[in-house]
Amino acid sequence: MHLTPSKLRQNIYNILDGILETGEPVEIERKGRMLRIVADAPHVSRLACMKKRPGLINGNPEDLAEIDWSATWNPDENL
């Protein structure tokens, strides 16, 4: 859609809502140059992008809370 700045000013909120709903950019001609209003891509969390790994925990997940790592952990090893 191509608009003049005056047309944009008259109906800016409806135009902006339309951009968000349809995703189609709007171009405005100003001083012989084109300006474009574009909606950015919706944010997708990194957690939502993770691959599902069913059965990753073999056994009872409650048993993980009771694991004693003191025999294998060395706090000086990472220095």
Buried (B, 14 or more C-beta within 10 A) or exposed (E): EEBEEEBBEEEEEEBBEBBEEEEEEBEBEEEEEEEEBEBEEEEEEEEEEEEEEEEEEEEEEEEEEEEEEEEEEEEEEEE
